């Protein structure tokens, strides 16, 4: 039975999956932000009758959006750190390969 090799190497597929998941998280947070804005718009009619309700509505919407931004930002930082670790590991792998090639001579 012939061996079928995948078109995309497994290490690239893992990166593509991580990237796709990261994009999906960003889209999810964007949708949630729009949802908060829409809910605040619907509630504005009743909330506008009381300064306390206005403060609660705006504060709640703002803290929700800020919280989503913080979670998204943490994913961005994790992604950047993972890329840095991947590059470092690749460099170390290449250095080991170069050293073993010199020793074989």
Buried (B, 14 or more C-beta within 10 A) or exposed (E): EEEEEEEEEEEEEEBEEBEEEBEEBEEEBEEBBEEBEEBBEEBEEEBEEEEEBBEEBEEBBEEBBEEBEEBBEEBEEEBEEEEEEBEEEEEEEEEEEEEEEEEEE
